[in-house]
Amino acid sequence: MAVSTPTTSSFSSLPHSSYLLPRTPSCFLPFPPKALHFRYHLSSLSSEPLSLSSSASSSSSPLCRVSTAPLEQASAPGFDFEEEIARLHSLSLHLRKANTLRDKLRVLDAEDRVRDFFGSGQDLSSLDMKDEFLIKCLVSAGQEHVLGSELHRGRGGVGHHGLRKAFFMLADMIERWNLDGVGVEVEDDGIRSGGMRKPLEKLLKTLNDVEEFYDCVGGIIGYQVLVLELLLPLTSKEKSNWFSRLNLSLKCQLQEFHFPSGVNLLENAEYASQAVFWGLEGLPKLGEIYPLGGAGDRLGVVDPITGECLPAALLPYCGRTLLEGLIRDLQAREFLHFKVFGKQCITPVAIMTSSVKNNHEHILSLLEKHGWFGRGRQKFNLFEQPLVPVVATEDGQWLINEPLSLVCKPGGHGAIWKLAYDKGIFQWFYSHGRKGATVRQVSNVVAATDVTLLALAGVGLRHEKKLGFASCQRNFGATEGINVLVEKQNEDGQWTYGLTCIEYTEFEKYDIKDVPVSLNSLQAGFPANTNILYVDLRAAEEVGSSKSRSCLPGMVLNIKKPVTYVDHLGIQHSVSGGRIECTMQTIADNFLNTYASQRNKGIEGSLDTFILYNERKRVTSSTKRKRKIADTSLHQIADNSKYLHSGPPFIILLNPALGPLWEVTRQKFFGGSISEGSELQVEVAEFLWRDVQLNGSFLIIAENVMGSIRNEHGELILHYGHRCGRCKLENVKVLNRGVDWLSPKNVYWSLDIKRFEMLKVLLHGNAEFEATNVVLEGNHVFEVQDGYRMRVSSSDAGFEVKLELIKDEMMDTGSWFWEYKINGSHIQLQKVELLAL
């Protein structure tokens, strides 16, 4: 579908995609059959199971293997999805009606699978009642193979009797574990029970997490119902007949996607400045949310010493971890708020972690290592995302890599809203006086560039919106979703509108063609979904607390890529499978607005959702995966081949506290030049560059970039503007051999580079450095101790250095500083000299 970029919001001239949608309210069903990702808008789905005729098809969902290990995940011949869905759905309804745990156990005990597996007369009193419930839910869900090796539908190995015998021995051992953890072995059945305590405890924890987190859909049983419902269209032998029968059973309506209208911050500078001021002024009402629970498998981050796999948040990007980069960006906005309004503001940060790759422990360790970045422990709230079972495509069986050990992955960042409610995150934000929050992913390293985040938050707060998107041009072929304006007519004749997003994996389902807007263009038809969000906390809490499927937005079963895992024998498996994932940005589908009649133009301004645009380089440049050796695709860089073979033309790294607005940063730089092949790093906020010529490497590093640390009630807190380091350069020429650009050991993205020479200035505490009318040639390091001011100027020998003690009355404020003043909606800087030496 070829589309063009519109300049008006008139629907008649906008690119759009139309498709037939079943009358069932707020439900997107899987069209066309080829689609491998299915997204449910589940807030209003019927509680009755669909009555459809289909059967499993091995040809539509091939099971790919790379080994002949005994842990097979194939389905039995003739597995009936519809029958199993109906059975589990009925069981789920009965469990919901049971008021007590004992009542729920009675319901489970009445199940044929449970009676068949456990037999009669077996005493499970040694098990905690909740653990018994979880195990029986597992068996009722058709996953009894998890409890023992090789029990797979009559494939040989351990039978029901042997597995049952081993299980009861395990249950009995719970009460009488030896101190060394050694248990009983069941040699005649081939199952070793010894040493199984920890795996059993881990399994029970996972089952409990699934039961509690998916309580809104029926816990473990409900999770399996969702799995099978999402797999059903993929395994049908006659998908076209499946959809035909579905359309006959449900009336249909027309829904359209339009290009969403919004302010372009680059083109409307005055509005951008006003929005930024709203955001900066409203910073004390804002929180920050980081979804960091993803596995980040594509990045392949490993500890260089131990070889341990690490989460994406620990990727060493430009000399520091990605998580450190997020905090630096946030502190830069807080420093700007201090400079403009003269008030200290420390934003509470909520971080969703997970247990995959020891994600939670690594992130906690990083925060502790950096002293909570001078923010205090109480300004952080870490909440752990539960892992969910990975299932086989063919029959929905949960994959295992050994008895009692499930193959699990995080369930997508869409889990964040329900989990935030369950863990009290919203109440925690309210206790800090917060109304809204900005949300960004750790992989997007440029999200806070210039005005984007402040303007987004400013518009959201000012106009009391429920959700906002920061968007930009989408490059044709990019693996990223799109933002759209959705328009649909409801069964009652009313019209619904709202801004939402569609993942790139779902384009085929909605018949969206990923084509450029014109011949020889790289720009795609719809704007990019960047997952940079503003969210109203009350609105998000209402969704997260809904106790319905709508609290898990954008539910998909991603089976496009094979699932690989290693079993207990060290053998790698590759099977067709996936797990249920949710997408956080699809919470937008809960914020649609309804009108009595169709709207033709300008509807976006009255919606509860909004979108802002900026040029791509100020919005998104995601670090998603490790580049393969033969891969030359780097979409953010113009000449890929030149960059890959020779590196960047120069390196310039500026601490975001120099701005972070470019309007502020550029007022600290006057004239001068930076030659190609040079390197400049500035880690100080109180900084002046006037007529500096750089040819080589120049590093300026301050301990107190934005302020100093004080001990407050046992916590180390950063106080903005207090005892900052300072650097002032006027009419200076820096010449040295700089970076060894030909070194094969250079890794530019991590800032692991070799240098021949450099000029380095190190500022301890409130130290100050000033260079005036001087040429600094060759390799030099100027280190200034706390409480001193170093002045470098020209002399007959080349340059001379004077070291002076800063006067007591200037210790806190420094001998000079930048004063920030508001002029309309703009920020103007004026240099204030407190001491003339």
Secondary structure, DSSP 8 states (H G I E B T S, - for coil): ------SS--GGGS-EEEEEEESSTT-----STT-S---B--TT--SS---------TTTS----S---S------TT--HHHHHHHHHHHHHHHHH--SHHHHHHHHHTSHHHHHHH-SS---TTS-HHHHHHHHHHHHTT-GGGGSTT-SSS-SSS-HHHHHHHHHHHHHHTTS--TT----EEGGGTEE-TT-HHHHHHHHHHHHHHHHHGGGGTHHHHHHHHHHHHHHHHH-S-HHHHHHHHHHHS-EEEEEEE----EETTT-HHHHHHHHHHHHHTGGGEEEEEE-----GGG--B-TTT--B--GGG-EETTEEHHHHHHHHHHHHHHHHHHHH-------EEEEEESGGGHHHHHHHHHHHTGGGGS-GGGEEEEEE-EEE-EETTT--B-EEETTEE-EEE--GGGHHHHHHHTTHHHHHHHTT--EEEE--TTBTTTTSTTHHHHHHHHHHHTT-SEEEEEE--BTT-S--EEEEEEEE-TTS-EEEEEEEE-GGGTTTTT----BSSTT--BBSS-EEEEEEEEEHHHHHHHHTS-SGGGS-SBEE--SS-EEEE-TTS-EEEESEE-EE--GGGGGGGS-EEESS---S-GGGGSSEEEEE--GGGT--B--S---TT----TT-S-HHHHHHH--S-EEEE-GGG-SSHHHHGGGEES-EE-TT-EEEEE-SEEEEEEEEEESEEEEEES-SSEEEEEETTEEEEEETSS--EEEEEEEEEE---B-TT-TT-BGGGTB--BS--EEEEE-TT-EEEEEEEEEESSEEEEE-TTEEEEEEEETTEEEEEEEE--GGGTTT-SEEEEEEEETTEEEEEEEES---
